[in-house]
Amino acid sequence: MKIDDLTPWKDRAGRFSALRAAAFALLAAPALWLLALLVLGRIGPEPEKAATHFTGEWTLYFLLAALAVSPLRAHLGYGRLIGLRRMIGLFAFGFIAAHFGLYILYMNGDLLKVATEVVNRVYLTIGFAALLGLAALAATSFDGAIRRMGANWRRLHALVYPLTVLGLLHYFMQSKLDVSQPALLAGIFCGLMLLRLRALRGVPPALALLLAALVAGVSAAGLEAAWHAGMTGAPWRRILLANLDFSFEVRPPWIAAAIMVAPILLLPRYRQMLRSATQS
């Protein structure tokens, strides 16, 4: 591993990269925000528990962001984004490591009790498996490992997909009944998986993003309904209809769809239309 591998604001040629520096600042912002909340005592009555949840959620945000790099590169033509994927992935590992470390603190540092909980509680077992998998990906994410492992490197790093699924399942199980946020993230994951299909390579970018938005919204709604039906026996049709009710809030399926379709604004044609609309 070369020292340049650990310099996030430089490109592969060793030059300063404004894109990489900006990305690093954005990725580090949640950690700084969490630190500020902890120092100021603004995170709630159980700081370790709240911080554990915070880092767990952001682990999934970073994983989804890393999975979004290749589809955005393919459909939007932003080739420079690919250089950010490793950085985003390492932040995902950093946050899941912090997530587990904070859980140990929440358990008063009792490692035997932590180990017992991990073995006896299925959702903790799933989360720990995701931690180990992401640790393996982080340890082999540098140029030296890529050269040494050859084709095996791609096989290993393809585990990011099932590891993300494990993380989402852990989130669903930990959330118990209020699964709106896990459903939202799971919907986005399904939309991203659609964008990775080779069949969409020749589809116009705007249409591909619209299809991904549709899949994300339907998946979020379906998974939320299925979870409630399975856990509580609630009628799944009623849950689906509730997602169409805007009386109190915008439901997760619509948010997932909006997030998936938002990159359309990065396309030159739509960027020009947006600029014209704001100037008129």
Residue frames relative to the residue before (quaternion, step in Angstrom):
aa qw qx qy qz dx dy dz
M 1.0000 0.0000 0.0000 0.0000 0.00 0.00 0.00
K 0.2803 -0.7650 0.5598 0.1511 3.55 -0.74 1.08
I 0.6214 -0.5588 0.3991 0.3773 3.54 -1.22 0.54
D 0.5943 0.5815 -0.3703 0.4141 3.60 1.12 -0.61
D 0.5707 0.5954 -0.3809 0.4180 3.57 1.19 -0.52
L 0.7275 0.4170 -0.2234 0.4969 3.56 1.18 -0.57
T 0.5897 0.5411 -0.3742 0.4684 3.60 1.24 0.25
P 0.2214 -0.8576 0.4451 0.1319 3.58 0.19 1.27
W 0.6951 0.4843 -0.2950 0.4419 3.62 1.09 -0.48
K 0.6346 0.4986 -0.3431 0.4807 3.61 1.26 0.21
D 0.4220 -0.6705 0.5405 0.2831 3.56 -1.18 0.60
R 0.7436 -0.4168 0.2720 0.4465 3.60 -1.28 -0.04
A 0.6565 0.4947 -0.3096 0.4779 3.57 1.21 -0.42
G 0.5576 -0.6331 0.3776 0.3817 3.57 1.29 0.02
R 0.5299 0.6257 -0.4109 0.3986 3.58 1.28 0.17
F 0.5765 -0.5710 0.4513 0.3714 3.55 -1.21 0.54
S 0.1156 -0.7889 0.6023 0.0392 3.58 -0.93 0.95
A 0.3875 -0.7313 0.5146 0.2243 3.56 -0.61 1.16
L 0.6224 0.5457 -0.3406 0.4460 3.60 1.06 -0.76
R 0.6949 0.4656 -0.2822 0.4697 3.58 0.85 -0.95
A 0.6350 0.5268 -0.3319 0.4572 3.58 1.02 -0.76
A 0.6583 0.4971 -0.3062 0.4751 3.58 0.98 -0.86
A 0.6439 0.5191 -0.3221 0.4606 3.58 0.98 -0.84
F 0.6480 0.5182 -0.3211 0.4566 3.59 0.94 -0.86
A 0.6489 0.5170 -0.3194 0.4578 3.58 0.96 -0.85
L 0.6650 0.4989 -0.3009 0.4672 3.59 0.96 -0.86
L 0.6736 0.4961 -0.2982 0.4595 3.57 0.96 -0.86
A 0.6846 0.4791 -0.2844 0.4701 3.59 1.07 -0.69
A 0.5081 0.6947 -0.4068 0.3062 3.59 1.19 -0.50
P 0.6600 0.4998 -0.3502 0.4380 3.69 0.82 -0.76
A 0.6355 0.5214 -0.3356 0.4600 3.59 1.01 -0.75
L 0.6584 0.4953 -0.3092 0.4750 3.59 0.97 -0.82
W 0.6280 0.5319 -0.3286 0.4634 3.57 1.05 -0.78
L 0.6522 0.5058 -0.3081 0.4732 3.58 0.96 -0.88
L 0.6449 0.5199 -0.3213 0.4589 3.58 0.95 -0.86
A 0.6474 0.5164 -0.3165 0.4627 3.58 0.98 -0.84
L 0.6476 0.5179 -0.3188 0.4591 3.58 0.96 -0.85
L 0.6644 0.5020 -0.3030 0.4635 3.57 0.99 -0.85
V 0.6661 0.5054 -0.3046 0.4562 3.59 0.91 -0.91
L 0.7356 0.4170 -0.2258 0.4837 3.57 0.96 -0.89
G 0.4230 -0.7252 0.4511 0.3029 3.58 1.25 -0.14
R 0.4667 0.7018 -0.4162 0.3413 3.57 1.13 0.65
I 0.5524 0.6587 -0.3736 0.3484 3.60 1.18 0.19
G 0.6952 -0.4702 0.2699 0.4719 3.59 1.24 -0.01
P 0.7038 -0.4962 0.3160 0.3982 3.56 -1.31 0.18
E 0.7507 0.2596 -0.1724 0.5825 3.61 1.19 -0.46
P 0.1771 -0.8521 0.4799 0.1105 3.60 0.37 1.22
E 0.6504 0.5149 -0.3420 0.4415 3.62 0.92 -0.80
K 0.6602 0.5047 -0.3072 0.4638 3.58 0.97 -0.86
A 0.6708 0.4931 -0.3018 0.4646 3.59 0.89 -0.93
A 0.6631 0.4970 -0.3044 0.4696 3.59 0.99 -0.84
T 0.6026 0.5526 -0.3520 0.4556 3.59 1.10 -0.66
H 0.6684 0.4845 -0.2972 0.4797 3.58 0.92 -0.88
F 0.6290 0.5545 -0.3264 0.4363 3.57 0.98 -0.88
T 0.7151 0.4450 -0.2649 0.4696 3.59 0.78 -1.01
G 0.6137 0.5441 -0.3548 0.4489 3.59 1.09 -0.59
E 0.6568 0.5031 -0.3085 0.4694 3.57 0.93 -0.88
W 0.6980 0.4715 -0.2885 0.4553 3.57 0.86 -0.90
T 0.5305 0.5888 -0.4160 0.4459 3.60 1.17 -0.37
L 0.6891 0.4661 -0.2774 0.4806 3.58 0.91 -0.91
Y 0.6030 0.5450 -0.3638 0.4550 3.60 1.01 -0.68
F 0.6876 0.4773 -0.2829 0.4683 3.56 0.91 -0.93
L 0.6259 0.5296 -0.3473 0.4551 3.60 0.99 -0.73
L 0.6689 0.4821 -0.3019 0.4785 3.59 0.93 -0.86
A 0.6234 0.5272 -0.3417 0.4655 3.59 1.04 -0.71
A 0.6498 0.5058 -0.3207 0.4679 3.60 0.98 -0.81
L 0.6723 0.4871 -0.2951 0.4729 3.59 1.01 -0.80
A 0.6317 0.5446 -0.3338 0.4392 3.59 1.18 -0.43
V 0.5210 0.6800 -0.4132 0.3089 3.60 1.15 -0.49
S 0.7159 0.4614 -0.2755 0.4457 3.60 0.68 -1.05
P 0.6645 0.4873 -0.3321 0.4591 3.67 0.85 -0.76
L 0.6565 0.4963 -0.3203 0.4692 3.58 0.97 -0.80
R 0.6212 0.5326 -0.3360 0.4664 3.55 1.06 -0.73
A 0.7015 0.4828 -0.2713 0.4485 3.57 0.89 -0.96
H 0.7787 0.3782 -0.1904 0.4629 3.57 0.83 -0.97
L 0.7512 0.3636 -0.2116 0.5086 3.59 1.13 -0.54
G 0.4394 -0.7320 0.4325 0.2898 3.57 1.23 -0.26
Y 0.4755 0.6524 -0.4590 0.3710 3.60 1.17 0.43
G 0.1770 -0.8520 0.4869 0.0757 3.56 0.28 1.29
R 0.6275 0.5721 -0.3439 0.4009 3.59 1.06 -0.66
L 0.5233 0.6507 -0.4119 0.3647 3.58 1.22 -0.34
I 0.5847 0.6223 -0.3769 0.3588 3.58 1.06 -0.72
G 0.6286 0.5591 -0.3287 0.4292 3.57 1.15 -0.61
L 0.6490 0.5251 -0.3168 0.4502 3.59 1.25 -0.24
R 0.4962 0.7076 -0.4167 0.2819 3.57 1.22 -0.43
R 0.6647 0.5038 -0.3160 0.4523 3.60 0.89 -0.89
M 0.6390 0.5323 -0.3276 0.4484 3.57 0.97 -0.85
I 0.6612 0.4989 -0.3072 0.4685 3.57 0.92 -0.91
G 0.6524 0.5262 -0.3113 0.4479 3.58 0.97 -0.86
L 0.6579 0.5003 -0.3142 0.4670 3.58 0.99 -0.78
F 0.6173 0.5142 -0.3497 0.4818 3.58 1.08 -0.60
A 0.6037 0.5468 -0.3570 0.4572 3.59 1.06 -0.73
F 0.6713 0.4754 -0.3068 0.4787 3.58 0.90 -0.85
G 0.6302 0.5420 -0.3402 0.4397 3.60 0.94 -0.84
F 0.6966 0.4675 -0.2827 0.4650 3.57 0.95 -0.83
I 0.6575 0.4781 -0.3431 0.4705 3.61 0.97 -0.65
A 0.6019 0.5332 -0.3561 0.4761 3.60 1.14 -0.56
A 0.6486 0.4940 -0.3084 0.4901 3.58 1.02 -0.82
H 0.5962 0.5771 -0.3401 0.4426 3.57 1.09 -0.78
F 0.7004 0.4460 -0.2660 0.4897 3.57 0.88 -0.94
G 0.6388 0.5324 -0.3268 0.4491 3.58 0.99 -0.79
L 0.6657 0.4894 -0.2967 0.4788 3.57 0.99 -0.81
Y 0.6014 0.5413 -0.3577 0.4662 3.57 1.12 -0.62
I 0.6215 0.5259 -0.3372 0.4727 3.59 1.04 -0.76
L 0.6396 0.5093 -0.3242 0.4759 3.59 0.98 -0.81
Y 0.6379 0.5339 -0.3217 0.4523 3.57 0.99 -0.86
M 0.6985 0.4194 -0.2471 0.5245 3.57 1.17 -0.64
N 0.5329 -0.6762 0.3693 0.3497 3.58 1.28 0.53
G 0.6424 -0.5760 0.3148 0.3955 3.55 1.10 0.69
D 0.4463 0.6841 -0.4586 0.3500 3.60 1.25 0.27
L 0.2371 -0.8225 0.5016 0.1254 3.59 0.00 1.30
L 0.6125 0.5434 -0.3579 0.4488 3.60 1.05 -0.66
K 0.6590 0.4936 -0.3038 0.4794 3.56 0.98 -0.84
V 0.6191 0.5378 -0.3370 0.4624 3.58 1.03 -0.79
A 0.6688 0.5000 -0.2984 0.4623 3.58 0.87 -0.96
T 0.6416 0.5232 -0.3210 0.4599 3.58 1.00 -0.81
E 0.6548 0.5093 -0.3041 0.4684 3.56 0.97 -0.89
V 0.6475 0.5238 -0.3215 0.4506 3.59 0.94 -0.86
V 0.6821 0.4823 -0.2840 0.4706 3.58 1.01 -0.81
N 0.7661 0.4230 -0.2033 0.4390 3.58 0.89 -0.96
R 0.7280 0.3683 -0.2327 0.5294 3.62 1.13 -0.50
V 0.4495 -0.7399 0.4316 0.2532 3.54 -0.50 1.24
Y 0.6739 0.5011 -0.3206 0.4381 3.61 0.87 -0.85
L 0.6367 0.4960 -0.3297 0.4897 3.60 1.15 -0.55
T 0.5991 0.5463 -0.3523 0.4673 3.59 1.09 -0.68
I 0.6517 0.5105 -0.3019 0.4728 3.57 0.98 -0.91
G 0.6687 0.5018 -0.3012 0.4586 3.58 0.91 -0.89
F 0.6563 0.5053 -0.3122 0.4653 3.58 1.00 -0.81
A 0.6129 0.5344 -0.3446 0.4691 3.59 1.07 -0.70
A 0.6390 0.5131 -0.3211 0.4747 3.58 1.02 -0.79
L 0.6210 0.5446 -0.3325 0.4552 3.59 1.03 -0.79
L 0.6763 0.4864 -0.2962 0.4672 3.59 0.86 -0.96
G 0.6574 0.5169 -0.3130 0.4502 3.57 0.97 -0.82
L 0.6825 0.4697 -0.2917 0.4780 3.58 0.92 -0.85
A 0.5827 0.5585 -0.3717 0.4587 3.58 1.15 -0.54
A 0.6492 0.5087 -0.3134 0.4707 3.59 1.00 -0.82
L 0.6567 0.4999 -0.3125 0.4703 3.59 0.99 -0.79
A 0.6575 0.5089 -0.3138 0.4585 3.59 0.95 -0.83
A 0.6694 0.5170 -0.2979 0.4426 3.59 0.96 -0.88
T 0.7589 0.3357 -0.1849 0.5265 3.60 1.17 -0.54
S 0.4557 0.7231 -0.4255 0.2974 3.59 1.20 0.37
F 0.6109 0.5866 -0.3476 0.4024 3.60 1.24 -0.16
D 0.7140 -0.4980 0.2912 0.3967 3.55 -1.25 0.54
G 0.6412 0.5411 -0.3332 0.4303 3.58 0.95 -0.83
A 0.6654 0.4928 -0.2994 0.4741 3.58 0.95 -0.86
I 0.6196 0.5453 -0.3440 0.4477 3.58 1.02 -0.76
R 0.6757 0.4869 -0.2962 0.4675 3.58 0.95 -0.88
R 0.6883 0.4942 -0.2907 0.4445 3.58 0.89 -0.90
M 0.7377 0.4464 -0.2427 0.4446 3.59 0.91 -0.87
G 0.2489 -0.8016 0.5129 0.1801 3.59 1.14 -0.48
A 0.8451 -0.0911 0.0897 0.5190 3.56 -0.94 -0.97
N 0.5883 0.5916 -0.3702 0.4085 3.60 1.13 -0.55
W 0.5607 0.6105 -0.3889 0.4020 3.57 1.18 -0.52
R 0.6646 0.4942 -0.3045 0.4705 3.59 0.92 -0.88
R 0.6383 0.5271 -0.3344 0.4504 3.57 0.98 -0.79
L 0.6602 0.5036 -0.3094 0.4635 3.55 0.95 -0.89
H 0.7418 0.4365 -0.2429 0.4475 3.58 0.78 -1.00
A 0.4994 0.6080 -0.4384 0.4345 3.59 1.27 0.00
L 0.5219 0.6406 -0.4020 0.3945 3.58 1.29 -0.25
V 0.4800 0.6769 -0.4474 0.3336 3.61 1.19 -0.26
Y 0.6262 0.5476 -0.3481 0.4322 3.61 1.09 -0.61
P 0.7138 0.4000 -0.2848 0.4994 3.66 0.70 -0.89
L 0.6074 0.5476 -0.3680 0.4425 3.61 1.08 -0.56
T 0.6273 0.5123 -0.3349 0.4814 3.60 1.06 -0.70
V 0.6215 0.5289 -0.3350 0.4709 3.57 1.04 -0.78
L 0.6367 0.5169 -0.3258 0.4704 3.60 0.98 -0.81
G 0.6497 0.5185 -0.3155 0.4577 3.56 0.97 -0.84
L 0.6596 0.4973 -0.3050 0.4739 3.58 0.97 -0.84
L 0.6431 0.5136 -0.3227 0.4675 3.59 0.99 -0.82
H 0.6146 0.5389 -0.3288 0.4730 3.58 1.03 -0.81
Y 0.6604 0.5078 -0.2995 0.4652 3.59 0.98 -0.88
F 0.6307 0.5263 -0.3287 0.4661 3.60 0.97 -0.85
M 0.7140 0.4676 -0.2669 0.4477 3.56 0.79 -1.05
Q 0.6528 0.5075 -0.3139 0.4667 3.58 1.05 -0.73
S 0.6748 0.5115 -0.2902 0.4459 3.58 1.08 -0.75
K 0.2786 -0.8008 0.4807 0.2237 3.59 1.30 -0.43
L 0.8620 -0.0646 0.0563 0.4997 3.63 -0.29 -1.19
D 0.7178 0.3839 -0.2539 0.5224 3.60 0.95 -0.76
V 0.0868 0.8354 -0.5307 0.1141 3.56 0.11 1.32
S 0.2596 0.7959 -0.5141 0.1866 3.59 1.14 0.49
Q 0.6926 0.4670 -0.2880 0.4682 3.59 0.91 -0.86
P 0.6474 0.4855 -0.3388 0.4800 3.65 0.87 -0.74
A 0.6391 0.5227 -0.3313 0.4566 3.61 0.99 -0.78
L 0.6149 0.5467 -0.3349 0.4591 3.56 1.04 -0.79
L 0.7060 0.4550 -0.2685 0.4716 3.58 0.80 -1.00
A 0.6330 0.5232 -0.3318 0.4642 3.59 1.04 -0.73
G 0.6247 0.5342 -0.3344 0.4611 3.57 1.06 -0.70
I 0.6431 0.5097 -0.3139 0.4776 3.57 0.99 -0.85
F 0.6213 0.5408 -0.3353 0.4572 3.58 1.01 -0.81
C 0.6625 0.4953 -0.3100 0.4686 3.61 0.90 -0.87
G 0.6407 0.5193 -0.3266 0.4616 3.59 1.01 -0.75
L 0.6533 0.5081 -0.3073 0.4698 3.57 1.01 -0.81
M 0.6370 0.5207 -0.3329 0.4607 3.57 1.03 -0.73
L 0.6124 0.5333 -0.3526 0.4650 3.59 1.06 -0.66
L 0.6662 0.5198 -0.3088 0.4365 3.58 0.91 -0.90
R 0.6539 0.5265 -0.3144 0.4431 3.59 1.16 -0.48
L 0.4978 0.6676 -0.4304 0.3482 3.60 1.22 -0.21
R 0.5172 -0.6540 0.4589 0.3069 3.56 -0.94 0.89
A 0.5857 0.6094 -0.3637 0.3915 3.59 1.12 -0.64
L 0.6939 0.4650 -0.2751 0.4760 3.59 1.18 -0.49
R 0.4193 0.7384 -0.4594 0.2606 3.60 1.23 -0.10
G 0.7562 0.3809 -0.2144 0.4870 3.60 0.99 -0.77
V 0.5079 0.6488 -0.4189 0.3815 3.57 1.29 0.00
P 0.5658 -0.5861 0.4404 0.3772 3.64 -0.98 0.71
P 0.5945 -0.6251 0.3653 0.3497 3.61 -0.87 0.91
A 0.6554 0.5164 -0.3294 0.4419 3.60 0.89 -0.87
L 0.6621 0.4958 -0.3064 0.4710 3.59 0.96 -0.83
A 0.6293 0.5362 -0.3333 0.4532 3.58 1.00 -0.82
L 0.6766 0.4848 -0.2938 0.4700 3.58 0.95 -0.86
L 0.6251 0.5262 -0.3377 0.4672 3.59 1.06 -0.69
L 0.6448 0.5070 -0.3155 0.4771 3.58 1.00 -0.81
A 0.6505 0.5084 -0.3112 0.4707 3.58 1.00 -0.84
A 0.6270 0.5286 -0.3342 0.4646 3.59 1.05 -0.74
L 0.6382 0.5222 -0.3217 0.4652 3.58 1.01 -0.83
V 0.6690 0.4901 -0.2971 0.4733 3.58 0.89 -0.93
A 0.6422 0.5279 -0.3284 0.4484 3.61 0.95 -0.85
G 0.6869 0.4870 -0.2891 0.4554 3.58 0.88 -0.92
V 0.6719 0.4862 -0.2970 0.4732 3.58 0.89 -0.94
S 0.6543 0.5184 -0.3144 0.4520 3.59 0.97 -0.84
A 0.6509 0.5122 -0.3207 0.4595 3.58 0.92 -0.88
A 0.6697 0.4917 -0.2970 0.4706 3.58 0.94 -0.91
G 0.6871 0.4967 -0.2879 0.4453 3.58 0.88 -0.93
L 0.6761 0.4896 -0.3017 0.4606 3.58 0.93 -0.86
E 0.6344 0.5151 -0.3353 0.4689 3.59 1.01 -0.73
A 0.6663 0.4945 -0.3048 0.4677 3.59 0.92 -0.89
A 0.6593 0.5117 -0.3085 0.4565 3.58 0.93 -0.89
W 0.6444 0.5249 -0.3291 0.4482 3.59 0.96 -0.82
H 0.6865 0.4725 -0.2925 0.4688 3.58 0.84 -0.96
A 0.6380 0.5227 -0.3321 0.4577 3.59 1.00 -0.79
G 0.6990 0.4757 -0.2723 0.4593 3.57 0.95 -0.85
M 0.7346 0.4408 -0.2384 0.4574 3.56 0.96 -0.84
T 0.8189 0.2250 -0.0874 0.5207 3.60 0.99 -0.83
G 0.4558 -0.6839 0.4563 0.3412 3.57 1.20 -0.31
A 0.3724 0.7350 -0.4900 0.2845 3.59 1.25 0.22
P 0.5591 -0.6092 0.4334 0.3583 3.61 -1.03 0.71
W 0.4195 -0.7397 0.4618 0.2521 3.59 -0.57 1.12
R 0.5971 0.5712 -0.3728 0.4222 3.61 1.09 -0.59
R 0.6402 0.5293 -0.3269 0.4507 3.56 1.04 -0.77
I 0.6329 0.5203 -0.3300 0.4688 3.58 1.05 -0.73
L 0.6496 0.5133 -0.3186 0.4616 3.57 0.96 -0.85
L 0.6671 0.4949 -0.3062 0.4651 3.59 0.92 -0.84
A 0.6019 0.5698 -0.3576 0.4304 3.59 1.10 -0.69
N 0.6221 0.5557 -0.3426 0.4322 3.58 1.12 -0.59
L 0.6607 0.4831 -0.3051 0.4868 3.59 1.25 -0.28
D 0.5895 0.5763 -0.3553 0.4407 3.58 1.31 -0.13
F 0.1367 -0.8184 0.5566 0.0414 3.58 -0.53 1.20
S 0.3089 0.7967 -0.4821 0.1933 3.60 1.23 0.31
F 0.8103 0.2559 -0.1073 0.5161 3.58 0.97 -0.86
E 0.8055 -0.1042 0.1134 0.5722 3.58 0.93 -0.83
V 0.5050 -0.5921 0.5193 0.3532 3.52 -1.33 0.27
R 0.3686 -0.7774 0.4739 0.1874 3.54 -0.60 1.17
P 0.7159 -0.4995 0.2933 0.3898 3.61 -1.23 0.53
P 0.6339 0.5409 -0.3792 0.4024 3.68 0.84 -0.71
W 0.6722 0.4897 -0.3010 0.4666 3.57 0.99 -0.78
I 0.6290 0.5189 -0.3336 0.4730 3.57 1.08 -0.69
A 0.6412 0.5231 -0.3198 0.4615 3.58 0.97 -0.87
A 0.6587 0.5049 -0.3062 0.4662 3.57 0.95 -0.88
A 0.6557 0.5168 -0.3138 0.4522 3.59 0.96 -0.86
I 0.6462 0.5164 -0.3222 0.4603 3.58 0.98 -0.82
M 0.6837 0.4956 -0.2924 0.4488 3.58 0.94 -0.86
V 0.7201 0.4349 -0.2589 0.4746 3.59 1.02 -0.71
A 0.4890 0.7104 -0.4083 0.2992 3.61 1.21 -0.42
P 0.6324 0.5532 -0.3628 0.4031 3.67 0.93 -0.68
I 0.4398 0.6739 -0.4692 0.3638 3.62 1.22 -0.12
L 0.6334 0.5565 -0.3273 0.4266 3.57 1.07 -0.75
L 0.6151 0.5420 -0.3479 0.4548 3.60 1.26 -0.25
L 0.5382 0.6071 -0.4116 0.4152 3.59 1.23 -0.25
P 0.5987 -0.6145 0.3667 0.3598 3.62 -0.87 0.88
R 0.6572 0.5271 -0.3215 0.4323 3.58 0.90 -0.93
Y 0.7320 0.4181 -0.2403 0.4812 3.57 0.82 -0.98
R 0.5831 0.5566 -0.3737 0.4589 3.57 1.15 -0.50
Q 0.6494 0.5029 -0.3077 0.4802 3.58 1.04 -0.79
M 0.6381 0.5190 -0.3292 0.4638 3.59 1.02 -0.81
L 0.6509 0.5095 -0.3137 0.4673 3.58 0.99 -0.84
R 0.6441 0.5182 -0.3241 0.4600 3.58 0.99 -0.85
S 0.6585 0.5135 -0.3051 0.4578 3.58 0.96 -0.86
A 0.6578 0.5196 -0.3095 0.4489 3.56 1.00 -0.85
T 0.6865 0.4806 -0.2874 0.4638 3.59 0.98 -0.80
Q 0.6830 0.4846 -0.2895 0.4635 3.59 1.14 -0.55
S 0.6252 0.5599 -0.3407 0.4238 3.58 1.20 -0.45
